[in-house]
Amino acid sequence: MSKDSLSIGLAFKQAPPESVDAGSAFSLAIVPTWPKGAVSADARYVLCAGERMLDSGAVPGAAEDGSIALSLRAPEEVGEHRLSLMVTSAKPD
């Protein structure tokens, strides 16, 4: 495996929900743009609020239109949060 970084472009299929109850599950769909050489089969996601990881797991398989539905969990604290979604994937040598 190569340790070089490639950028995986992510776009929302639809706008994410404007509000979510604290600690509750919510869903969103992303459309990734996999760079040449990236392996989507073993991709993983991480949802963070600042430096704190809220949720992570394997990226599910894509729908026919290429979108990927994710079920995530909101932060436990009530208030406005800026969340980051990162997707990682292995790149073959």
C-alpha positions as a LaTeX table, in Angstrom:
\begin{tabular}{lrrr}
\hline
Residue & $x$ (\AA) & $y$ (\AA) & $z$ (\AA) \\
\hline
Met1 & 0.00 & 0.00 & 0.00 \\
Ser2 & 1.15 & 3.49 & $-0.79$ \\
Lys3 & 1.07 & 6.18 & 1.91 \\
Asp4 & 0.58 & 8.98 & $-0.65$ \\
Ser5 & $-2.54$ & 11.10 & $-0.16$ \\
Leu6 & $-5.14$ & 11.57 & $-2.86$ \\
Ser7 & $-8.15$ & 13.81 & $-2.53$ \\
Ile8 & $-11.55$ & 12.11 & $-2.66$ \\
Gly9 & $-14.14$ & 14.67 & $-3.72$ \\
Leu10 & $-17.42$ & 14.53 & $-1.79$ \\
Ala11 & $-20.69$ & 16.17 & $-2.76$ \\
Phe12 & $-24.06$ & 15.92 & $-1.05$ \\
Lys13 & $-26.75$ & 14.26 & $-3.15$ \\
Gln14 & $-29.25$ & 16.43 & $-1.24$ \\
Ala15 & $-28.66$ & 19.11 & 1.34 \\
Pro16 & $-28.12$ & 17.62 & 4.81 \\
Pro17 & $-30.84$ & 18.24 & 7.42 \\
Glu18 & $-30.84$ & 21.78 & 8.83 \\
Ser19 & $-31.40$ & 20.55 & 12.36 \\
Val20 & $-31.09$ & 17.25 & 14.17 \\
Asp21 & $-31.97$ & 16.38 & 17.76 \\
Ala22 & $-28.94$ & 16.04 & 20.03 \\
Gly23 & $-27.59$ & 12.50 & 20.04 \\
Ser24 & $-30.05$ & 11.26 & 17.44 \\
Ala25 & $-29.38$ & 9.37 & 14.24 \\
Phe26 & $-29.64$ & 11.17 & 10.92 \\
Ser27 & $-29.01$ & 10.19 & 7.32 \\
Leu28 & $-27.39$ & 11.85 & 4.36 \\
Ala29 & $-26.27$ & 10.76 & 0.93 \\
Ile30 & $-22.93$ & 11.67 & $-0.60$ \\
Val31 & $-21.58$ & 11.28 & $-4.11$ \\
Pro32 & $-17.82$ & 10.63 & $-4.00$ \\
Thr33 & $-15.43$ & 11.27 & $-6.85$ \\
Trp34 & $-12.84$ & 8.53 & $-6.51$ \\
Pro35 & $-9.41$ & 9.47 & $-7.85$ \\
Lys36 & $-7.67$ & 7.13 & $-10.25$ \\
Gly37 & $-6.11$ & 4.29 & $-8.28$ \\
Ala38 & $-8.29$ & 4.68 & $-5.18$ \\
Val39 & $-10.03$ & 1.53 & $-3.96$ \\
Ser40 & $-13.63$ & 2.24 & $-2.95$ \\
Ala41 & $-14.32$ & $-1.31$ & $-1.71$ \\
Asp42 & $-12.49$ & $-0.82$ & 1.62 \\
Ala43 & $-13.29$ & 2.86 & 2.13 \\
Arg44 & $-14.03$ & 4.14 & 5.66 \\
Tyr45 & $-15.65$ & 7.34 & 6.92 \\
Val46 & $-15.10$ & 9.47 & 10.02 \\
Leu47 & $-17.51$ & 12.17 & 11.27 \\
Cys48 & $-15.84$ & 14.76 & 13.52 \\
Ala49 & $-16.87$ & 17.81 & 15.51 \\
Gly50 & $-13.60$ & 19.71 & 15.69 \\
Glu51 & $-10.97$ & 17.25 & 16.92 \\
Arg52 & $-13.54$ & 14.91 & 18.48 \\
Met53 & $-14.62$ & 11.83 & 16.52 \\
Leu54 & $-18.40$ & 11.30 & 16.68 \\
Asp55 & $-18.92$ & 8.36 & 14.36 \\
Ser56 & $-16.95$ & 6.12 & 12.01 \\
Gly57 & $-17.35$ & 2.99 & 9.98 \\
Ala58 & $-17.13$ & 1.27 & 6.63 \\
Val59 & $-18.55$ & 3.17 & 3.66 \\
Pro60 & $-21.55$ & 1.19 & 2.37 \\
Gly61 & $-21.82$ & 0.21 & $-1.27$ \\
Ala62 & $-23.03$ & 2.78 & $-3.76$ \\
Ala63 & $-26.52$ & 2.94 & $-5.25$ \\
Glu64 & $-27.01$ & 2.74 & $-9.02$ \\
Asp65 & $-26.60$ & 6.52 & $-9.32$ \\
Gly66 & $-23.25$ & 6.39 & $-7.49$ \\
Ser67 & $-24.56$ & 7.93 & $-4.27$ \\
Ile68 & $-23.77$ & 6.46 & $-0.87$ \\
Ala69 & $-26.26$ & 6.67 & 2.00 \\
Leu70 & $-24.75$ & 7.13 & 5.47 \\
Ser71 & $-26.53$ & 6.82 & 8.81 \\
Leu72 & $-24.71$ & 9.02 & 11.32 \\
Arg73 & $-25.17$ & 10.15 & 14.93 \\
Ala74 & $-25.38$ & 13.81 & 15.96 \\
Pro75 & $-23.36$ & 15.21 & 18.89 \\
Glu76 & $-24.92$ & 14.68 & 22.34 \\
Glu77 & $-24.67$ & 18.39 & 23.21 \\
Val78 & $-27.48$ & 20.77 & 22.24 \\
Gly79 & $-26.31$ & 23.67 & 20.07 \\
Glu80 & $-24.86$ & 24.50 & 16.71 \\
His81 & $-22.00$ & 22.28 & 15.53 \\
Arg82 & $-19.67$ & 22.35 & 12.56 \\
Leu83 & $-19.12$ & 18.77 & 11.46 \\
Ser84 & $-16.47$ & 17.33 & 9.17 \\
Leu85 & $-16.94$ & 14.17 & 7.14 \\
Met86 & $-13.79$ & 12.45 & 5.91 \\
Val87 & $-13.58$ & 9.40 & 3.68 \\
Thr88 & $-10.39$ & 7.35 & 3.42 \\
Ser89 & $-9.52$ & 4.61 & 1.00 \\
Ala90 & $-6.58$ & 2.37 & 0.28 \\
Lys91 & $-4.53$ & 2.91 & $-2.85$ \\
Pro92 & $-2.88$ & $-0.15$ & $-4.36$ \\
Asp93 & 0.89 & $-0.03$ & $-4.92$ \\
\hline
\end{tabular}
